[in-house]
Amino acid sequence: MSQNSAAVLMKQIDEAVSFIRQKHSDPPQVGIILGTGMGELASAMESPSVIDYGDIPNFPVSTVESHSGKLFMGRLGGKSCMMMQGRFHYYEGYSMQQIALPIRVMKKLGAKILVVMNAVGSVNPDIAPGSLVLVTDHINLMGDNPLIGPNLDEMGPRFPDMSQPYDRELIKLASNCAAAEDLTGVTHGVMVAVTGPNLETAAEYRFFQRAGADIVTMSTVPEVLTAVHCGLRTLCISTVTDQCNPDDLKLCKLEEIIAVANATQPKLNKLVTALVQRLPV
């Protein structure tokens, strides 16, 4: 990305921001990204403005099953929120810059906090399907990074610190909310990110275990890197949809992953709603 293309990217961000402001004038305090099988939470928003991704200038369009591709602007838990019902993946053919664009739009619209959700596989035998994992750290094995290229100085520093990509105070707050709501199966873990779209081999899962990972995703890390770069406090809540035991690896189908994500939605929605109510914004 040249300096000229960096200017083009900033223009694309500004165009998207301007369009969204025309549709919804209340600036968001919180950005929320819903993952696979998690779109139901959007129905809990109060009188939202709903915008198709395809109508927003320069926005990618979701192509994956269970990602409806709609932006909800409204209020949840008393907070003004920008909620993405569906995300974009590297394996869909989008560039890292395209994946990063909605996060930068959130920031320019006024968001202070990002709550991102995803469906993951577990390589930790103690973390079963149906669990919710509050991510404490990640390992990026995607082979790319949305921050490569000339730095967008308006958005953040050239060398953003990654000692705490997942905000420790927000993790503690989410843990407290889970306890207050009597939610079981909420734990902590390290997430490894790969490109997909294929699921991984037994040898790869074994490698992830030895590297210190608990869960595996095909998304999210590019969004987190972008959020940290532009100063958004970030929390990731992962829904475990399948067990990836390298010593007893079983066939996994998308329908089964979506079914587990759907079944876990009530618990996830309860946690996120309670969390948003208590967010310090």
N, C-alpha and C positions, 0 to 999 in steps of 0.2 A: 504494500500500500504506500503510494507516494504521498508527499505533502499535499499535492493537489487532490488526490483521492481522499485524504483525510478531511479536507475542506468539503468535498462532496458528501462524505458520510455525515458530517455535522449538519449539512443542509438537509439531508434525508431525515435525521433525527428531529430537526426543527419543524419540518413539514408535517411529520406525524404528530408532534406535540400540538401544533397549531390546529390540526384537524380535530383531534380529540377534545381540545378546549372548546371548540365550537359546538361540540355535541354535549359536553358536560363541563360546567364551569367550576365545580367544587374540586380543588386540588387534592389528590390522594395523600394521606398520611402513610398508608401501608400498601405495598405491592404484594400480590399473592399469585403464585403460579400453581395451578392444579395439574396433577399428573394423570397417568393412565387409570381410567375407571374412577376418577375422583371429581367429576364435573358437578355432582349434586349440590355441593356447597354453594354454588352460585345462586341457587334458588332461595337461599336464606338471606340474600342481600335485600335491603329496603329500597323499593322503587328505583331499581338501577337503570341507567342508560346502557343499552346493549348495542354493541357495534361489531359487525362482522369484520374479521381480520382483513378480508379482501377489499373492504372499503377504505381501510386506513392507508394513506400513502406510504409506500416503501415497506410495509409489513409483509413478512412471509405468510404463507397459508398452511395450516396444519393438514397433513395428508395421512395421518395414522389413525386407525380405528380407535374410537373412544375419546379422541381429541376433537371437540366440536368446532373449535376455531372462532370463539366469540370473546370479546372483551366486555367485562361488566364494570361499570363505574357507578358506585353507590356507597352505601354505608352497611357495615357489619359490626356488631358488638359496639356500636356507638362511635366507630372510627370510619373516616372516609377512606375507601379502599379502591384500588385498581386491581381487578381480578381477571387473570387470564385462564379461560376455560379451554385448555389445550396449549401445548408448547411446540417448539421446533427442535428437530434432532439433526445432528451432523450426518447420520446415515440417510436422511431424506435427500441429501445432496445440497443442503444449505451450507453456506460458508459460516465460519465462526463469527464474522462481522454481522451477518444476518441474524444469527442466533442471539447475539449480544444486543441488537438494536432495541428490542422492547425494554430491556433493563435500563438502558440509557434514557429511553423515553420516560420510564417511571421516574427516574431521578430528576429529569428536567421538568416534569409535571409537579414535583414537590415531595415525592415519597422520601421517607427517612429510614424505613425498615422494609426488608424483603423477607417474606415467608414462602419458601419454595417446597413443593411436595413432589414425590416421585414413587414409582413402583420399582422394587429392587428384588434381586435374588440374594439369599443368605448363604455364605460359605462358613458361617459360624454355627455349629450344631446346637448351640444353646439359644439361638435366635430363630424361632419357628415362624412359619407362615401365619399371617394375621397379626404379627407383632408390629409395633410402631417404633422406629429407631430415630432418636434425636442425634443427628450426625455431629461428631466432635472434630473430625478432620477428614481429609481426602487424599487420594493418590491419583494423579492424572496420568492415565495411560492412553489418552486419546491421540497423542502425537501431534497436537495442534493447540493453539491458545488464541483467544480473541484479542489479546493485548499485543500480539505480534504486529510490527509495522510502526510507522510514526505515531507517537503518543498523542492522544486527544487531550491536550493540556487543559481544555475547558472542563473535561470530565474527571481527570484525576492525574496522579503522579506517574512518571515514567517507570519507576520501580516500586510498585505497591507491596507493602509488607503482608506476608501470609502466615505470620505466627499464630493468628487467631482468625481464620477465615469465617468460622462459625462463632457468633457472638456468645461468650460464656454466660453473660447475664441473661440473655434470651433463652439459652439452653436450661439454665436453672429455673427461670420463670415457667417454661413449658413443663419441666418436671414437677414443679409445684402445682401447676394447673391439673396435670394428670392425677396427682394424689388427691387434690381437692375434689375432683370429679369422680373419684373411685375407679379410675381406668386402669385395667391390668394390661400386661404385655407391652409396656412402654419402657424402652431401654436406651442405651447409648451405643454408638459404634463408629468405626472408621469406614468410609465409602471409597471404593475404587471405581474409576470411570473408564469405560472402553467405548469404542465407536459403535459396535453392533454392525448390521442388524442381526447377525447370527448370535445365538446363544453360545456360551463358551464350552471348551472341551474340559474333560476331567483334569488334564494336566494343567490347563490354565487356572481352573478353580484352585487346584493345589498350590500353584504359584501365588495366587492372591492370598491364600491363607498364610503362607510363609512370609509374605510381604507385610502382613499385619492388618489385612482388610477383614471386615466383618460382612459387608454387603457390596453388591455389584450393581452399577447403573450404566445406562447408555445415554445419559443426559446430565443435566444439572450443574456439573462442574464448570462448563463455560459460562453459565449464568452467574454462578457464585464468583468466579474470577472477575467478571465484569462488575458485579455489585460491589465487591470489595474495592476495586479500582476507583469507582465513583462515589465511595463513601456511604453505601447503604449498609446498615447493620443487618446481618443475615442469619436466618435460622432455616435449617432443612429438616423436614419430617418425612421419613421414608416408610412406606408400607411394604412389608415383606410379603411377597406373593408366591415364592417358591423356594424350596430348599435345594441348594447346589452342593451336595455332598460328593466330592470326587471319588470316594470309595464305594458309593452306591448311587451313581448318577442315573436318574430316570428321565424318560422322555417328558418334555415340558411343552404344552401347547398354549398359544395366545389366549384361547377361550378360557382356559383354567386360570391364567394369570389375571385376566379381567374379572373373572368370577370371584377370586379371593379379594381383589381390590374393592369390588362392589360390596362384598360382605363386610369388609373392614371400614367402609365409609362412615357408618354412624359413629363409631368410636373416634375416627379421625376428625369428623366434622365437630363433634363435641369438644375435642381438645382444641382445635383451631379457633372455634368461636370463643371459648373461655380465654384462650391466650390473647386474642385480638382485643377483648374487653380490657385486659390488664396491661397492654403494651404501653410503654412510657413515651407516648407521642402526644 
